């Protein structure tokens, strides 16, 4: 099976950002745990929706799948889209999905790198980090 280049690029960028931020600014280990757990939840949600689609059962809404992706589950969503071939052809959904990936990576960068200015209302979240810059 051949993966889409956008999927490979997004996963590579996410891993690279996480590794770089972890090495340079010591991202809390729990952040990686959140991504792992939410990715699993998101993958299982896609799998359940694919099964329901085949069997004519109760479906998971696209909105729910997008929110799960935005809430750190997008790596699992990419794996599900590629491996299960679910929600991989719906262009409208994929457009919204890629927006959630970009927003999540931007949020990660803002919270765990020095990009977030001190005047920002989100600055208190910097306390989650183990070291100061």
For each residue, the residues with C-beta under 8 A, 3 or more apart:
1: 82 83
2:
3: 7 8 82
4: 7 8 82 88
5: 8 9
6: 9 10 98
7: 3 4 10 11 78 81 82
8: 3 4 5 11 12
9: 5 6 12 13
10: 6 7 13 14 74 78 98 101
11: 7 8 14 15 75 78
12: 8 9 15 16
13: 9 10 16 17 105
14: 10 11 17 18 74 75 101 105
15: 11 12 18 19
16: 12 13 19 20
17: 13 14 20 21 105 108 109
18: 14 15 21 22 27 31 32 35 108
19: 15 16 22 23
20: 16 17 23 24
21: 17 18 24 25 27 108 109 112 113
22: 18 19 25 26 27 32
23: 19 20
24: 20 21 113
25: 21 22 112 113 114 129 131 133
26: 22 129 130 131
27: 18 21 22 31 32 112 129
28: 31 128 129 130
29: 32 33
30: 33 34
31: 18 27 28 34 35 108 112
32: 18 22 27 29 35 36
33: 29 30 36 37
34: 30 31 37 38 72
35: 18 31 32 38 39 72 73 75
36: 32 33 39 40
37: 33 34 40 41
38: 34 35 41 42 68 71 72 73 76
39: 35 36 42 43 72 73 74 75 76 77 79
40: 36 37 43 44 76
41: 37 38 44 45 68 73 76
42: 38 39 45 46 65 68 69 73 74 76 77 80
43: 39 40 46 47 73 76 77 79 80
44: 40 41 47 48 76
45: 41 42 48 49 60 64 65 68 73
46: 42 43 49 50 60 65 76 77 80 81 84 86 87
47: 43 44 50 51 80 84 86
48: 44 45 51 52 60
49: 45 46 52 53 59 60 65 86 87
50: 46 47 53 54 80 84 86
51: 47 48 54 55 57
52: 48 49 55 56 57 58 59 60
53: 49 50 56 59 86
54: 50 51
55: 51 52
56: 52 53
57: 51 52
58: 52
59: 49 52 53
60: 45 46 48 49 52 64 65
61: 64 65
62: 65 66 87 93 96
63: 66 67
64: 45 60 61 67 68
65: 42 45 46 49 60 61 62 68 69 77 87 93 97
66: 62 63 69 70 93 96 97 100
67: 63 64 70 71
68: 38 41 42 45 64 65 71 73 77
69: 42 65 66 73 74 77 97 100 101 104
70: 66 67 73 74 100 103 104
71: 38 67 68 104
72: 34 35 38 39 104
73: 35 38 39 41 42 43 45 68 69 70 76 77
74: 10 14 39 42 69 70 77 78 97 100 101 104
75: 11 14 35 39 78 79
76: 38 39 40 41 42 43 44 46 73 79 80
77: 39 42 43 46 65 68 69 73 74 80 81 97
78: 7 10 11 74 75 81 82 101
79: 39 43 75 76 82 83
80: 42 43 46 47 50 76 77 83 84 86 87
81: 7 46 77 78 84 85 86 87 88 97
82: 1 3 4 7 78 79 85 88
83: 1 79 80
84: 46 47 50 80 81
85: 81 82 88 89
86: 46 47 49 50 53 80 81
87: 46 49 62 65 80 81 90 93 94 97
88: 4 81 82 85 94
89: 85
90: 87 93 94
91: 94 95
92: 95 96
93: 62 65 66 87 90 96 97
94: 87 88 90 91 97 98
95: 91 92 98 99
96: 62 66 92 93 99 100
97: 65 66 69 74 77 81 87 93 94 100 101
98: 6 10 94 95 101 102
99: 95 96 102 103
100: 66 69 70 74 96 97 103 104
101: 10 14 69 74 78 97 98 104 105
102: 98 99 105 106
103: 70 99 100 106 107
104: 69 70 71 72 74 100 101 107 108
105: 13 14 17 101 102 108 109
106: 102 103 109 110
107: 103 104 110 111
108: 17 18 21 31 104 105 111 112
109: 17 21 105 106 112 113 115
110: 106 107 113 115 116 120 122
111: 107 108 116 122 125 126 128
112: 21 25 27 31 108 109 129
113: 21 24 25 109 110 116
114: 25 133
115: 109 110
116: 110 111 113 120 122 123 125 126
117: 120 123
118: 123
119: 123
120: 110 116 117 123
121:
122: 110 111 116 125
123: 116 117 118 119 120 126
124: 127
125: 111 116 122 128
126: 111 116 123 129
127: 124
128: 28 111 125
129: 25 26 27 28 112 126 132
130: 26 28
131: 25 26
132: 129
133: 25 114
